[in-house]
Amino acid sequence: MRALRGRLAIATVVALASAGIAAGCGSSSSSTSTGGTSANLTATPDINVQEDPKVVAELPSSVKSKGTLTVAEDATYAPDEFIAQDGHTVIGMDADLAKALGQAMGLNVDVKNVGFDAIIPGLAANKYDLGMSSFTITKEREKTVDFVSYAQAGTSFYVKADGGPDIGSLADLCGHSVGVERGTIQATATEEQDKKCKANGEPGVALSVFPDQNAANLAVQSGRAEVGMADSPVAVYLASQSNRVFKLTGEPFGTAAYGIAMPQGGGLAQPVQDALKDVMADGTYDKIFSYWGLEANPGATNGCPCTIDNPEINPTNVPPN
């Protein structure tokens, strides 16, 4: 779903200096309206989860013996995962949560920046132990990998702040051009809506699919696409940090579970679920989500609720694809 460097390093952006937000270096380092997320965040402080012997005993021998958990993330999706000011370190909610899970498992964590649509194939080929990259759990994806649910989010529309179309729902996309990231549920939803538009005798949706979220954002800013779509917390963060380049339009839709992905049948699902329960029980989970502005506060404008109470292995109440 979703490098831009600089203090903001947000999924946006649109490396056009003329827009005043070149390479993610926004106009401010102060707190924003994203529910507490600010431009100078780097990592949740004092993550210190106690190692759980039960979880360690559950680990597959292949993972335990190497001592390191290799985690794939597509770092163009702030505040969930993005690139730090140093130009290569992956930071964000998912990176911090991976660190906490690793501590509960007694493992080091190696977070790798991997293209979103390459993560699940990489897991299937056992190149990575986990994929933590804002994956919506779907029945189609569950055919290839195992999931442990850990968060939730919907989808939001965003457009240019100056002159962007008024899009209230998927039905309003008929006759418009849309830019999305390859392999996402937003791409699937747009393809399905294009068929519905044409079946109803309306103009179709001109869909452009991009290799990452940054490219999709740039397409909207440059006018090659009229509408962008992303998970709600990411779209809110994008709009709030974009120096009034983008704005949200319409209401979020399709709230669904995020899942930590792993090789199917590889024996990691149970230890991941139990480690996540440890991270939730000691308060670290809420601490991480709060740090990144992803807590569910009354009246919050951050696109949440994002947290959950009960992580599940391969939940069944999920979208088809």
N, C-alpha and C positions, 0 to 999 in steps of 0.2 A: 504494500500500500504505500506508499508514500513516494556536492553536499555541501550543503552549502556551509561555508566556513564563516567565522565571525562570532561575535558574542551572542547573537541570536541563534545563528545556525539553524533556523527553523525550516520546516519541510518546504516551505515556499521557495524558495525565493529565488527566483526571478532575478537573475544576476544582471539587472539593467541599472546601471548607476544613475541614469537619467530619472529613474523612478524614485530615487532617494533611499533605496533599500538594497543596495548592491550586495550580492553574495551573503544575504542574511544578516548584514550589519545594520540592524534597525535603528530607529531614531532615538531610542531611549533604553536605559538599562534599569528602569524602575519597574515596579509591579504593574501588571496589566489587568484587564478585566476578565482574564481567563480563570478566575477562581483562585488566584494566588500565584500562578506561574509568572515568572519574571525573566527578563532577558539575561540575567547573570547567573542563572541556576546551572550547576554542573553535575552534582550527584547528591543524593540524599545523604546527609551526614550521619555518622555513627550507626551504620548498619552492622549489627553484631548479633547474629542469631546463633544460639547454642547448637552445637552438633548433636544430632539425635541418633543414638545407637540403633534404635529400631529402623530408622530410615537407612542408615549405613548398611545394616544387615540385609535389607531388601534390594540393594543395588545389584544389577547384573555384574558378574565378575569382570567382564570386559571393560566396563566403565570404572569400576572400583580400582582395578589394577593400574589404569593409566593415571588416575588421580585428578583428572581434569574433565570438566564438563564443557564440551564445545557447543556454543549457542550461536545460531545464525539469526541475524536481524537485518532488515532493509532500512538503513539509517537515513531515510528521507521523510520521516513521518512524525515530526515533533508535535506534542511533547512525549510521545510514546518511545520513539527511538530516532536519534539524529546524531550528527557529527559535532564534536566539541570544537573549541577554538583552536586546538592544536592541529586540526585538519584530518585526524585519523581515528581518534578515540570515539567509540560509540557510547553515547550517554542517553538518558531518558528513563522513563518509568520501567520499561522492559529490561533494560540493562541493570538497573538497580535491583529489580525483583529477581533476576537471574543470579546476581551476586548473593542475595539472601537465601535463595534455594540452595545454592552451592554450599553455603555455610552449614545449613541444616544437614546436608548430605556428607559433609566432611571433604568436599572437593574444591579445587580451584576452578575458576570459570574463565573461559576464553571466548569473548564475544567477537564474532566475525561479521563484517559488513557484506551482505550477500543480496543480490537482486531478489525482489519479492517472489517473482515467478520461478526462481531457481531453488527456493528453499525446500519446498515439499519434495521435488525430485531429488534434491541432495540428501534429505532425510531418508527417502526410500532407498538410496544408494549407500546409506550409512556413512556419509561424509560428515554429518553433524549429529550430535546427540539430541539437541532440542532446537526447535524453531520458535522464537518468541518475537513476533513481529506483527502484533495486532491482527492475528488471523481470526476471522469469523469462522466459527465451527459450522460446517455444512455436512449434509449426508454424503455429498459427492467427495469431499475431502476426507471424510472418515473411511472411505474405501481404500485410501492409500496410507494414511498415517493414523496413529492414536492421538487423542487429545485429552488434556485435563483443563476444564474451564477455570478461568481465573479473573475475568472481568466481563464487562458488557458495554456495548455502544450501538448507537444508531448511525444513520447516514444523514448528512446535511448538504444542501446546495450552496455554492458560493459563486458570485459573479463580480464583474468590475464594479467598484463603488460608484463610478461615474458612468451612467448610461447602461448598466447591465440590465438584462430582462428580469421581469418579475415572475419568478418560478415558485409556485406554491406546492407542487406535487409532481410526481413522475409524469402524470398525464399532461402537464404543461410543457413537457419537453418536445412535444410534436412541433416540427418545423424549426427546431433550434439545433445548434451544433454544441456538442458536449465533449469535454476532454477528461479522460480518466486514466488511472494507472492499469497496466496490463495485469491480468490474473486476479483482479479484485471482484468482490461482489457488486461493486458499483458498475463495473464493466458489464457484468451479467445482467444486472437490472436494466441498464440502458439498452442492451440488445433486445431484451424482452419487451421493453416499452416501444421500441421502434416497430416491432411486429404488431403491437396493439394499435399504434397510431395508423399504420397502413391498413390494417383490417377494418378500421373505423372510417376509412376514406380520408384520413388526414395526412398531412405531410409527415414523412418519417423523421427520425432523429439522425443527424449527421454525427456519427461517433468517431472520435479519434482516440486511439489507445497508445499510451506512452510507456516507455520502459520504467519510469519511476514517477513519484508524485511531484517532484520538482519540475519535471518536464511538462506535466499536466498543468501545474500552476502557471508556468511560463506561457503556455498556449492560451490560457484565459486572459492573462495580462496583455499579451500581444494582440489579442483579438482573433486568433486562429480558432478559438473555441469560445462560445458565448457563456457556457455554464461549466463549472467544475463540480465534482462530487468527492467527498471524503468522509471518513468516520467523523461523527459530530464533534468530539473533543479536538480533533485535528483541524477541522474546518474552522471552529471557533478560534483556536490558537492562531491559525493562519490569518484570519481576518483581523484579529485584534493586534497582531504584530506587524501588519503590512503597511503601516503608515498611510492608511485609508486608500490603499490600492484595491482591496477586495472588501466585499460585504456579504453577509449571509442573506439568504432569501428563502422564504417558506419555512416549514417546520420539519424537524428531524423525523425520519421514518425508519421502520425496520430494525428496532432495537433487538440485538441478538448477542449471544455469548462469544467472547474471545476465548481462544484455546491455546495452550502451550502444546505444540506439535512435537511428535517424536516417532521414530521408526516403529512401524506396526508390529506388535507382538514381540518387541525387543526387551520387555521386562522393566521399562522405566516408568510406566504409567502409575503403578502403585507407589513407588518411592517419591515420585514428583507430587502426587496428590497428598501424601502424608507430610512431605516437606512443606508444601504450601499451607497445609493446616497449621503446622508449627509457626510459620511466618505470620499467619493470621492471628494465632493465639497470643503471641508475645507482643503484638502491636506494630510490628515492623511493616506489615502490609498496609495498614492505614497510614502509617508515617510516610511511606513511599508515595502513595497516591495523593496525600495531602501536599507533599513537597512539590509535586508536579502539577498541582492545581486540578486534580482529578477526583477530588472528594465530592460527595453528593450533599452539598449544603442547601438548605431551603432558599429558594430564590437565586441560586447560582446561575451564572450565564456561561458555564464552561462546557456545555454539551453533555453533562453527566445527569443521572447517576451512572458511575463507571464501576464501582466496587460490587462484589457479590459476597454472600455469606457461606455458601456451601459448594466448594469445588467438586465437580463430577468427572468421572472417567467416561469419555465417549457419550455425552448426553444425547438423548434421543429426540428431545423437543427442539430441533434445530432446522434452519432452512434447507431446502433440497440442494441448492447449489449457489 
